[in-house]
Amino acid sequence: MPHSLIHSSFLQTSEPIEKWSNDMILVVDDASLRVISHAFGMYRLMENRVYLVEQITKVRAPYRKSAPIYFLSPSKASVARLVSDWTPSKKQKEPLYADSVFIYFTNALSDELFDMIKACKPLVKRLKALGEVNIDFIAKQARAFHFDMNSSEVFSKLYRQRVDGSSPLEHAIADKLVTACASLNEYPHIRYKAGSNVSVQVAKLFNQKFTSFIGKNKDWWYHGDATHTEKGRSTLLVMSRTDDCLSPLIHEFTYQAMVHDLLKVKDDKITVQTQGAEGPIEKDALLNESDELWVELRGKHIADVIQILSGRIRDIVNSSTGVALKKKGSEAKSLTMNQMANALKALPEYQEVMSKLSQHMHIAHQCMNIFKKQRLLDLSEIEQTLATGKNDENRSPRLSEMVNMIEAQLHATSDPMARFRLLAIFVISQGGMKSTDQGRLFAAANLRPEENNALQNLEALGISLVQPLTTGRVGSVLGSDKIVSRREVVDSGSEYANSRFACDLKSILQMMGEGKLSFEEYPSIYPMPDEGMTNSISSAGIGSVRNRASKYSKSGRSGSTSKGGSRQIVFMAGGLCYSELRAAEELTEGGGPEVIIGSTNFNNPGSFVRDITSLQYDLR
């Protein structure tokens, strides 16, 4: 979801505003402020004569010479405060602002809220514009968005024991998804995961609401219509977090995933220590699209990140002073923090660039320190073997062998969250644990009450904690007792043994891009143009693609981003993890179709575990 789309959507409202010649004030509520702050800087707003941003919930000083632009979410509370601004009272006899008022909402305004505005005569007579901008989402990355919803609240409401029909939350999700597709000028074909109640409900609601949107917006156009043929109609795939509970739990060692898993990051902000010319400096840094180095490195393995950063710092030092840091083979090794401090003192003209490099070097080293302290290399090898069904020698170990390894690793792991994740990965990947293994593994895990609740709550997501006694494992019947292997295996694209697992979404996106995604597993709301040709691609016919790289994989990249064609839009209700975010980006950057990916919220492993824990209140 390019930020430029939000810029253009918001600035399309400028035609009536341009008639106002003086400065303006932007009045926002909490929800719309987050939309604006992720897409606009204050400088960009000032370019459009907005010199002040105020929150409608706070007491504000009068600015009678400045016209207000109200940019609000269509909630009763916000509309009530808007009306209050223009209703004379004992405390406020005069209006706060000039007599030209411009009002825009992030989403569709209900009849009830419209009537509230219409009933305020002092406001109506000053009203110069009233519209819906359709940007009720957060543009997280260039091709990624989320709805800024409370993670645990969403999870609890979506996956509690439910009655038939759609919930208010699913209506809210569908409303926001309409604004995302409308901003993209996409009228997508709609597909969903069969058998997933949340996916089915959101897909059907979206179809109804988008049909209504088109009926009310006759001038709106979409890619693939009669006059916009440079792209075909897109496809929207609606999924649910419960379709894959394994991927959010796996320890990932790409930069972005590691930072969000191991370090404290809130709203993209992290506190880091960098090397200044006079010594260490502690400051807040934003890890977002404005940081070009972060954008470049976030999808790379942490080992590659450290090597790249070290190499660039050395290049600056060597090219600028002609004095190398003399150490054989040093190009492949990381600089110490003291070496970076000395480089900054010697090269004041490169201080800004070096400061950014050292900032990311510090973050990467923080991740590696935790990696070593928690012995994540040993832990990740067991996780990867369970998740893929193969060890790093491409062999399927015996289940009894893996249980012994897991028990020993649980005893050796000090972090209770890491112990929970390992046990949950075992349960999910193997379809539950044997009753004979349950006692020893629970004792070794020594879970805290909250993690124990989360483990029990997996049952609410359709995941068996313990295998029924009547269930026979295929391996046991054949006498091999091997661990369960994944039905479809896709190449992760990584050369590192501890990163050989690829999330389910990667294979789904590849099959979708190649027109091979089964319409039995992922039906469409209406028949699609190519449905007859690609119907019923069975899982047996897909086979393993680990040893044959997809045309969209890293090894087959063209080196240029996908252009033209039809977009693929994937929406994950219940939270999106960073490996899925990376999978979508890699497909696009690898020359495949452009993938736009979104969710109710983005999850790191910790927040996903808290989400599962939140279900306990609905299961008592």
C-alpha positions as CSV (number, residue, x, y, z in Angstrom):
1,M,0.0,0.0,0.0
2,P,2.2,2.9,-1.2
3,H,2.0,6.0,1.0
4,S,1.6,7.9,-2.2
5,L,-1.9,6.4,-2.5
6,I,-2.9,7.8,0.8
7,H,-1.4,11.2,-0.1
8,S,-3.4,11.3,-3.4
9,S,-6.6,10.1,-1.7
10,F,-6.3,12.8,1.0
11,L,-5.2,15.5,-1.4
12,Q,-8.0,14.8,-3.9
13,T,-10.1,16.6,-1.4
14,S,-8.1,19.8,-2.1
15,E,-10.4,21.3,-4.9
16,P,-12.9,23.0,-2.5
17,I,-10.1,23.7,0.0
18,E,-8.1,25.6,-2.6
19,K,-10.8,28.3,-2.6
20,W,-9.7,29.2,0.9
21,S,-6.7,31.5,0.7
22,N,-5.5,31.6,4.4
23,D,-3.8,29.0,6.6
24,M,-5.7,26.0,7.8
25,I,-5.9,23.7,10.9
26,L,-6.3,19.9,10.7
27,V,-8.6,18.5,13.4
28,V,-8.3,14.8,14.0
29,D,-9.5,12.1,16.4
30,D,-7.3,9.3,17.7
31,A,-8.0,6.9,14.9
32,S,-7.5,9.4,12.0
33,L,-4.4,10.8,13.7
34,R,-2.7,7.4,13.4
35,V,-3.7,7.2,9.7
36,I,-2.3,10.6,9.0
37,S,0.9,10.2,11.1
38,H,1.9,7.0,9.3
39,A,1.5,8.7,5.8
40,F,2.3,12.4,6.2
41,G,5.1,14.3,7.8
42,M,4.4,17.8,9.2
43,Y,6.4,19.3,6.4
44,R,4.1,17.7,3.8
45,L,1.0,19.1,5.6
46,M,2.6,22.5,5.8
47,E,3.1,22.4,2.0
48,N,-0.7,22.3,1.8
49,R,-1.1,25.3,4.2
50,V,-1.9,23.1,7.3
51,Y,0.2,24.7,10.0
52,L,-1.3,23.0,13.0
53,V,-2.8,19.6,13.9
54,E,-5.2,19.4,16.8
55,Q,-7.0,16.6,18.5
56,I,-10.8,17.0,18.7
57,T,-10.8,15.3,22.1
58,K,-8.7,18.1,23.7
59,V,-9.5,21.6,24.8
60,R,-8.4,23.9,21.9
61,A,-7.7,27.6,21.6
62,P,-9.7,29.7,19.1
63,Y,-8.2,30.5,15.7
64,R,-10.8,32.6,14.0
65,K,-8.7,33.4,11.0
66,S,-7.9,29.7,10.2
67,A,-10.3,27.4,8.5
68,P,-10.6,23.9,10.0
69,I,-10.2,20.6,8.0
70,Y,-11.9,18.0,10.1
71,F,-10.5,14.5,9.3
72,L,-12.4,12.0,11.5
73,S,-13.4,8.4,11.9
74,P,-17.2,8.0,11.4
75,S,-17.9,7.4,15.1
76,K,-20.7,8.8,17.2
77,A,-18.2,10.2,19.7
78,S,-16.2,12.1,17.0
79,V,-19.3,13.5,15.3
80,A,-20.7,14.6,18.7
81,R,-17.5,16.6,19.4
82,L,-17.6,18.0,15.8
83,V,-21.2,19.3,16.4
84,S,-20.2,20.6,19.9
85,D,-17.5,22.8,18.2
86,W,-20.2,24.7,16.3
87,T,-23.0,24.7,18.9
88,P,-23.1,27.9,21.0
89,S,-22.9,27.4,24.7
90,K,-22.2,29.4,27.9
91,K,-18.5,28.4,27.8
92,Q,-18.2,28.9,24.0
93,K,-20.3,31.7,22.5
94,E,-18.1,32.2,19.4
95,P,-16.9,29.5,17.0
96,L,-13.3,28.3,17.4
97,Y,-12.4,28.7,13.7
98,A,-13.2,30.6,10.6
99,D,-16.5,30.4,8.9
100,S,-15.5,27.9,6.2
101,V,-15.5,24.3,7.4
102,F,-14.3,21.3,5.5
103,I,-15.2,17.8,6.9
104,Y,-13.9,14.4,5.7
105,F,-14.3,11.0,7.1
106,T,-12.0,8.0,6.9
107,N,-15.0,5.7,6.0
108,A,-18.6,5.7,5.1
109,L,-20.8,7.9,7.2
110,S,-24.0,6.3,8.5
111,D,-27.4,8.0,8.1
112,E,-27.6,8.5,11.9
113,L,-24.3,10.4,12.0
114,F,-25.2,12.4,8.9
115,D,-28.5,13.4,10.6
116,M,-26.5,14.6,13.6
117,I,-24.5,16.9,11.4
118,K,-27.5,18.1,9.4
119,A,-29.3,19.0,12.6
120,C,-26.5,21.5,13.6
121,K,-27.6,24.6,11.7
122,P,-24.5,26.8,12.7
123,L,-22.3,24.1,11.2
124,V,-24.3,23.5,8.1
125,K,-24.4,27.1,7.1
126,R,-20.5,27.2,7.3
127,L,-20.0,23.9,5.6
128,K,-17.9,24.0,2.4
129,A,-17.2,20.3,1.9
130,L,-18.4,17.0,3.4
131,G,-16.9,13.8,2.1
132,E,-15.6,10.3,2.6
133,V,-11.9,9.8,1.9
134,N,-11.8,6.0,2.2
135,I,-8.4,5.6,4.0
136,D,-9.4,3.8,7.1
137,F,-6.2,1.8,7.4
138,I,-2.5,2.2,8.3
139,A,0.0,2.1,5.5
140,K,2.7,0.0,7.2
141,Q,5.0,-0.6,4.3
142,A,5.1,0.0,0.5
143,R,2.8,-2.9,-0.1
144,A,1.4,-3.7,3.3
145,F,-1.4,-2.3,5.5
146,H,-3.2,-3.1,8.7
147,F,-6.3,-1.8,10.5
148,D,-4.7,-0.8,13.8
149,M,-7.0,-3.1,15.7
150,N,-6.2,-4.3,19.2
151,S,-4.6,-7.7,18.7
152,S,-6.0,-9.7,21.6
153,E,-9.4,-8.1,21.4
154,V,-9.7,-9.0,17.8
155,F,-8.5,-12.6,18.4
156,S,-10.8,-13.2,21.3
157,K,-13.9,-11.9,19.4
158,L,-13.1,-13.7,16.1
159,Y,-12.3,-17.1,17.6
160,R,-14.5,-17.4,20.7
161,Q,-17.3,-20.0,20.6
162,R,-19.8,-18.3,18.3
163,V,-23.3,-18.5,17.0
164,D,-24.1,-18.6,13.3
165,G,-23.9,-15.4,11.3
166,S,-21.5,-12.5,11.1
167,S,-20.3,-10.5,14.1
168,P,-20.0,-6.7,14.5
169,L,-16.2,-7.1,14.4
170,E,-16.4,-8.9,11.0
171,H,-18.6,-6.0,9.7
172,A,-16.0,-3.5,10.9
173,I,-13.2,-5.5,9.2
174,A,-15.1,-5.6,5.9
175,D,-15.8,-1.9,6.1
176,K,-12.1,-1.1,6.5
177,L,-11.2,-3.6,3.7
178,V,-13.5,-1.7,1.4
179,T,-11.5,1.5,1.9
180,A,-8.2,-0.3,1.3
181,C,-9.4,-1.7,-2.1
182,A,-11.1,1.5,-3.0
183,S,-7.9,3.5,-2.5
184,L,-6.0,1.0,-4.6
185,N,-8.7,1.4,-7.3
186,E,-9.2,-2.4,-7.2
187,Y,-12.5,-4.2,-7.7
188,P,-11.2,-7.7,-6.9
189,H,-12.4,-11.2,-7.6
190,I,-12.9,-12.6,-4.1
191,R,-11.6,-15.9,-2.8
192,Y,-11.5,-17.4,0.7
193,K,-10.3,-20.4,2.6
194,A,-13.0,-23.1,2.5
195,G,-14.1,-24.3,5.9
196,S,-12.8,-21.2,7.7
197,N,-15.9,-19.5,9.2
198,V,-14.1,-16.1,9.7
199,S,-12.7,-16.1,6.1
200,V,-16.2,-17.0,4.7
201,Q,-18.0,-14.3,6.7
202,V,-15.4,-11.5,6.0
203,A,-15.4,-12.4,2.2
204,K,-19.2,-12.3,2.0
205,L,-19.5,-9.1,3.9
206,F,-16.8,-7.5,1.9
207,N,-18.6,-8.5,-1.3
208,Q,-21.9,-6.9,-0.1
209,K,-20.3,-3.7,1.1
210,F,-18.1,-3.2,-1.9
211,T,-21.1,-3.7,-4.2
212,S,-22.9,-1.0,-2.2
213,F,-19.8,1.3,-2.4
214,I,-19.7,1.0,-6.2
215,G,-23.4,1.8,-6.4
216,K,-22.9,5.0,-4.4
217,N,-19.7,6.1,-6.2
218,K,-20.6,6.2,-9.9
219,D,-17.3,8.1,-10.8
220,W,-15.0,5.6,-9.1
221,W,-12.9,3.5,-11.5
222,Y,-10.9,0.3,-11.1
223,H,-8.0,-1.5,-12.8
224,G,-9.4,-3.7,-15.5
225,D,-12.5,-1.7,-16.4
226,A,-13.1,-0.6,-19.9
227,T,-11.0,2.5,-19.7
228,H,-8.2,1.3,-17.4
229,T,-6.7,-1.7,-19.0
230,E,-3.0,-1.4,-18.1
231,K,-3.7,-3.9,-15.3
232,G,-6.3,-6.6,-15.1
233,R,-8.8,-7.0,-12.2
234,S,-7.1,-8.1,-9.0
235,T,-7.9,-11.1,-6.8
236,L,-8.5,-10.7,-3.1
237,L,-7.7,-13.8,-1.0
238,V,-9.3,-13.7,2.5
239,M,-7.6,-15.9,5.1
240,S,-7.7,-16.4,8.9
241,R,-4.9,-16.6,11.4
242,T,-6.1,-20.0,12.4
243,D,-5.3,-21.3,8.9
244,D,-1.6,-21.3,10.0
245,C,-0.8,-21.1,13.7
246,L,2.7,-22.5,13.2
247,S,4.4,-19.6,11.3
248,P,3.9,-16.9,14.0
249,L,5.7,-19.1,16.6
250,I,8.8,-20.0,14.7
251,H,12.0,-18.2,15.6
252,E,12.9,-16.1,12.4
253,F,16.4,-14.8,11.9
254,T,15.7,-12.2,9.2
255,Y,16.4,-8.6,10.5
256,Q,12.8,-7.3,10.8
257,A,11.4,-10.5,12.3
258,M,14.2,-10.7,14.8
259,V,14.0,-7.1,15.9
260,H,10.2,-7.4,16.6
261,D,10.7,-10.7,18.3
262,L,13.6,-10.0,20.6
263,L,13.7,-6.3,21.1
264,K,11.2,-3.7,22.5
265,V,9.6,-2.0,19.6
266,K,6.4,0.1,19.8
267,D,4.8,1.9,16.9
268,D,8.0,1.3,14.9
269,K,10.0,3.2,17.6
270,I,13.0,1.6,19.3
271,T,15.5,3.1,21.7
272,V,19.1,2.5,20.5
273,Q,22.6,3.5,21.5
274,T,24.7,4.8,18.6
275,Q,28.2,6.0,18.4
276,G,28.6,9.8,18.0
277,A,31.8,11.7,17.5
278,E,32.1,12.3,21.3
279,G,31.0,8.8,22.3
280,P,27.8,6.7,22.8
281,I,24.5,8.5,22.3
282,E,21.1,7.0,23.3
283,K,18.1,8.1,21.1
284,D,14.8,6.9,19.7
285,A,14.8,5.6,16.1
286,L,11.9,4.9,13.8
287,L,12.1,1.7,11.8
288,N,9.8,2.6,9.0
289,E,9.7,3.6,5.3
290,S,11.6,6.8,5.9
291,D,14.7,4.8,6.9
292,E,16.0,3.6,3.6
293,L,18.6,1.4,5.2
294,W,16.0,-0.4,7.2
295,V,13.9,-0.9,4.1
296,E,16.9,-2.4,2.3
297,L,18.0,-4.7,5.1
298,R,14.8,-5.8,6.9
299,G,14.2,-8.9,4.8
300,K,17.8,-10.2,5.0
301,H,19.2,-12.8,7.3
302,I,20.8,-11.2,10.4
303,A,24.3,-12.6,9.4
304,D,24.1,-10.9,6.0
305,V,22.9,-7.6,7.7
306,I,25.9,-7.5,9.9
307,Q,28.3,-8.3,7.0
308,I,26.7,-5.6,4.8
309,L,26.9,-2.9,7.5
310,S,30.5,-3.7,8.4
311,G,31.5,-3.6,4.7
312,R,29.9,-0.2,4.2
313,I,31.5,1.3,7.2
314,R,34.9,0.0,6.0
315,D,34.3,1.3,2.5
316,I,33.7,4.8,3.9
317,V,36.7,4.6,6.2
318,N,39.0,3.3,3.5
319,S,37.9,5.4,0.6
320,S,37.9,8.6,2.7
321,T,41.2,8.3,4.5
322,G,43.1,5.7,2.6
323,V,43.8,4.0,5.8
324,A,42.3,0.5,6.1
325,L,41.5,-1.2,9.3
326,K,44.4,-3.6,8.8
327,K,43.3,-7.1,9.6
328,K,43.4,-10.0,7.2
329,G,40.0,-11.0,6.0
330,S,38.5,-8.1,7.9
331,E,36.0,-7.3,5.1
332,A,33.9,-10.2,6.2
333,K,33.9,-9.4,9.9
334,S,32.0,-6.8,11.9
335,L,33.5,-3.7,13.4
336,T,33.5,-3.2,17.1
337,M,31.7,-0.2,18.6
338,N,35.0,1.4,19.5
339,Q,36.2,1.1,15.9
340,M,33.1,2.8,14.7
341,A,33.5,5.6,17.3
342,N,37.0,6.2,16.1
343,A,35.9,6.2,12.5
344,L,33.3,8.9,13.3
345,K,35.8,11.1,15.0
346,A,38.2,10.8,12.0
347,L,35.4,11.4,9.4
348,P,33.1,14.3,10.6
349,E,31.9,14.9,7.0
350,Y,30.4,11.3,7.0
351,Q,28.9,11.6,10.5
352,E,25.3,11.3,9.4
353,V,25.8,8.3,7.2
354,M,28.0,6.6,9.7
355,S,25.6,7.3,12.5
356,K,22.8,5.6,10.6
357,L,25.1,2.6,9.8
358,S,26.2,2.3,13.4
359,Q,22.6,2.6,14.6
360,H,21.6,-0.5,12.7
361,M,24.8,-2.2,13.6
362,H,23.9,-1.7,17.3
363,I,20.4,-3.0,16.7
364,A,21.8,-6.1,14.9
365,H,24.3,-6.7,17.6
366,Q,21.6,-6.5,20.3
367,C,19.7,-9.2,18.4
368,M,22.8,-11.4,18.2
369,N,23.6,-10.9,21.9
370,I,20.1,-12.3,22.8
371,F,20.5,-15.0,20.1
372,K,23.6,-16.2,21.8
373,K,22.4,-15.7,25.4
374,Q,19.3,-17.7,24.8
375,R,21.1,-20.3,22.7
376,L,18.6,-19.9,19.9
377,L,20.7,-21.8,17.4
378,D,20.1,-25.1,19.1
379,L,16.5,-24.3,19.7
380,S,15.9,-23.2,16.1
381,E,17.3,-26.5,14.7
382,I,14.6,-28.4,16.6
383,E,11.9,-25.9,15.5
384,Q,13.0,-26.2,11.9
385,T,13.0,-30.0,12.0
386,L,9.5,-30.1,13.5
387,A,8.2,-27.5,11.1
388,T,9.6,-29.0,7.9
389,G,9.6,-32.7,8.9
390,K,13.3,-32.9,7.9
391,N,16.5,-32.2,9.7
392,D,19.4,-30.2,8.2
393,E,20.6,-33.4,6.6
394,N,17.3,-33.8,4.9
395,R,16.4,-36.8,7.0
396,S,13.1,-37.4,8.8
397,P,14.0,-38.3,12.4
398,R,12.0,-40.7,14.5
399,L,9.3,-39.2,16.8
400,S,10.8,-40.8,19.9
401,E,14.2,-39.2,19.0
402,M,12.6,-35.8,18.6
403,V,10.7,-36.1,21.9
404,N,14.0,-36.8,23.7
405,M,15.6,-33.8,22.0
406,I,12.6,-31.6,22.9
407,E,12.7,-32.7,26.5
408,A,16.4,-31.9,26.8
409,Q,16.0,-28.5,25.1
410,L,13.1,-27.6,27.4
411,H,15.3,-28.3,30.4
412,A,18.1,-26.2,28.9
413,T,16.0,-23.2,27.9
414,S,15.6,-20.5,30.5
415,D,13.1,-18.3,28.8
416,P,9.5,-19.5,29.6
417,M,8.1,-18.0,26.4
418,A,10.7,-19.9,24.3
419,R,9.7,-23.1,26.1
420,F,6.1,-22.5,25.3
421,R,6.8,-21.8,21.7
422,L,8.8,-25.1,21.3
423,L,6.1,-27.1,22.9
424,A,3.4,-25.4,20.8
425,I,5.4,-25.9,17.6
426,F,5.6,-29.7,18.5
427,V,1.9,-29.9,19.1
428,I,0.8,-28.0,16.0
429,S,3.3,-29.6,13.6
430,Q,2.7,-33.2,14.8
431,G,-1.1,-33.0,15.3
432,G,-0.8,-33.3,19.0
433,M,1.4,-35.2,21.4
434,K,1.1,-38.8,22.5
435,S,-0.5,-39.2,25.9
436,T,2.6,-41.2,26.9
437,D,4.8,-38.1,26.2
438,Q,2.5,-35.5,27.7
439,G,3.6,-35.8,31.3
440,R,7.4,-35.6,30.7
441,L,7.1,-32.7,28.2
442,F,4.8,-30.7,30.5
443,A,7.2,-31.3,33.4
444,A,10.2,-30.2,31.3
445,A,8.4,-27.1,30.0
446,N,7.4,-25.9,33.5
447,L,5.1,-23.3,32.0
448,R,3.8,-20.3,33.8
449,P,-0.1,-20.1,34.2
450,E,-0.5,-17.7,31.2
451,E,1.5,-20.0,28.9
452,N,-0.3,-23.1,30.2
453,N,-3.6,-21.3,29.4
454,A,-2.4,-20.5,25.9
455,L,-1.4,-24.1,25.3
456,Q,-4.8,-25.4,26.5
457,N,-6.5,-22.7,24.3
458,L,-5.1,-24.3,21.2
459,E,-8.0,-26.7,21.4
460,A,-10.3,-23.7,20.7
461,L,-8.5,-23.1,17.4
462,G,-9.1,-26.7,16.3
463,I,-5.6,-27.9,17.3
464,S,-5.5,-31.1,19.3
465,L,-3.2,-30.9,22.3
466,V,-3.0,-34.7,22.7
467,Q,-3.6,-37.3,20.0
468,P,-6.7,-39.5,20.6
469,L,-5.8,-43.0,21.6
470,T,-7.6,-44.3,18.5
471,T,-5.5,-42.2,16.2
472,G,-2.8,-44.2,14.5
473,R,0.2,-42.3,13.0
474,V,1.0,-43.3,9.4
475,G,4.7,-43.8,10.4
476,S,3.8,-46.1,13.3
477,V,1.6,-48.3,11.1
478,L,4.5,-48.7,8.7
479,G,6.9,-49.3,11.6
480,S,9.0,-46.2,11.1
481,D,7.5,-43.8,13.6
482,K,8.8,-40.8,11.8
483,I,7.8,-37.2,12.6
484,V,5.1,-35.7,10.4
485,S,6.3,-34.0,7.2
486,R,4.6,-31.0,5.7
487,R,2.2,-31.8,2.9
488,E,3.6,-29.1,0.6
489,V,7.2,-27.9,1.0
490,V,8.3,-24.7,-0.6
491,D,11.9,-23.5,-0.8
492,S,12.5,-20.8,1.8
493,G,15.1,-19.2,-0.5
494,S,17.6,-19.1,2.4
495,E,21.0,-20.6,2.4
496,Y,21.0,-20.8,6.2
497,A,20.0,-24.2,7.8
498,N,18.2,-22.4,10.6
499,S,15.9,-20.6,8.1
500,R,14.8,-23.5,5.9
501,F,11.2,-23.3,6.9
502,A,8.9,-21.2,4.8
503,C,5.4,-20.1,5.9
504,D,2.3,-21.6,4.3
505,L,1.4,-18.3,2.7
506,K,4.5,-18.5,0.5
507,S,3.4,-21.6,-1.3
508,I,-0.2,-20.3,-1.5
509,L,1.0,-17.1,-3.1
510,Q,3.2,-19.0,-5.6
511,M,0.3,-21.3,-6.6
512,M,-2.0,-18.3,-6.9
513,G,0.5,-16.4,-9.1
514,E,0.8,-19.4,-11.3
515,G,-2.9,-20.0,-11.5
516,K,-2.7,-23.3,-9.7
517,L,-4.4,-22.5,-6.4
518,S,-7.2,-25.1,-5.9
519,F,-10.7,-23.7,-6.2
520,E,-11.9,-26.5,-3.9
521,E,-9.7,-25.3,-1.1
522,Y,-10.0,-21.6,-2.0
523,P,-13.4,-21.0,-3.6
524,S,-14.4,-17.7,-5.2
525,I,-17.6,-15.7,-4.4
526,Y,-18.4,-15.6,-8.1
527,P,-16.9,-17.8,-10.9
528,M,-13.6,-16.3,-12.0
529,P,-12.6,-16.1,-15.7
530,D,-10.0,-18.9,-15.4
531,E,-11.8,-21.1,-12.8
532,G,-12.7,-23.7,-15.4
533,M,-9.1,-24.2,-16.5
534,T,-7.6,-24.4,-13.0
535,N,-10.3,-26.2,-11.0
536,S,-9.4,-28.9,-8.6
537,I,-5.6,-28.8,-8.6
538,S,-5.1,-31.5,-5.9
539,S,-2.5,-31.5,-3.3
540,A,-1.1,-34.8,-4.7
541,G,-0.4,-33.0,-8.0
542,I,1.5,-30.2,-6.4
543,G,4.2,-32.3,-4.8
544,S,7.4,-31.0,-3.3
545,V,9.1,-27.9,-4.8
546,R,12.0,-27.7,-2.4
547,N,14.4,-28.9,-5.1
548,R,12.9,-27.0,-7.9
549,A,12.8,-23.3,-7.4
550,S,9.7,-21.4,-8.3
551,K,10.0,-18.9,-11.1
552,Y,9.3,-16.3,-8.3
553,S,12.0,-17.6,-5.8
554,K,15.2,-15.8,-5.1
555,S,17.3,-18.1,-7.2
556,G,15.1,-17.3,-10.2
557,R,14.8,-13.6,-9.7
558,S,14.9,-11.2,-12.6
559,G,16.2,-8.5,-10.4
560,S,13.3,-6.2,-11.1
561,T,10.1,-5.6,-9.3
562,S,6.9,-6.9,-10.9
563,K,5.2,-4.5,-13.2
564,G,1.8,-4.6,-14.9
565,G,-0.5,-7.6,-14.7
566,S,-3.1,-8.1,-12.1
567,R,-2.5,-7.5,-8.4
568,Q,-2.9,-10.1,-5.7
569,I,-4.4,-8.8,-2.5
570,V,-4.1,-11.0,0.6
571,F,-6.0,-10.2,3.8
572,M,-5.3,-12.2,7.0
573,A,-7.9,-11.7,9.7
574,G,-6.5,-12.1,13.2
575,G,-3.0,-10.9,12.7
576,L,-0.1,-11.2,10.1
577,C,3.4,-12.4,11.0
578,Y,6.7,-11.0,9.6
579,S,7.6,-14.1,7.7
580,E,4.3,-13.7,5.7
581,L,5.1,-10.1,5.1
582,R,8.5,-11.0,3.8
583,A,7.0,-13.8,1.6
584,A,4.7,-11.4,-0.2
585,E,7.5,-8.9,-0.7
586,E,9.9,-11.6,-2.1
587,L,7.3,-12.7,-4.6
588,T,6.8,-9.2,-5.9
589,E,10.5,-8.4,-5.9
590,G,11.3,-11.7,-7.6
591,G,9.3,-10.7,-10.8
592,G,6.0,-12.3,-9.8
593,P,2.7,-10.5,-9.6
594,E,2.4,-7.5,-7.3
595,V,1.2,-8.6,-3.9
596,I,-0.5,-6.2,-1.5
597,I,-0.9,-7.8,1.9
598,G,-2.9,-6.6,4.9
599,S,-4.4,-7.7,8.2
600,T,-6.3,-6.5,11.2
601,N,-2.9,-6.1,12.9
602,F,0.7,-7.3,12.7
603,N,1.9,-10.0,15.2
604,N,5.2,-10.8,16.7
605,P,5.5,-14.2,18.5
606,G,4.9,-12.6,21.9
607,S,1.7,-10.8,20.9
608,F,0.4,-14.0,19.2
609,V,0.9,-16.0,22.4
610,R,-1.0,-13.2,24.3
611,D,-3.8,-13.5,21.6
612,I,-4.2,-17.2,22.3
613,T,-4.2,-16.6,26.0
614,S,-7.0,-14.1,25.6
615,L,-9.3,-16.9,24.5
616,Q,-9.4,-18.3,28.1
617,Y,-12.1,-15.8,29.2
618,D,-14.5,-17.1,26.5
619,L,-13.9,-20.8,27.2
620,R,-14.6,-20.9,31.0
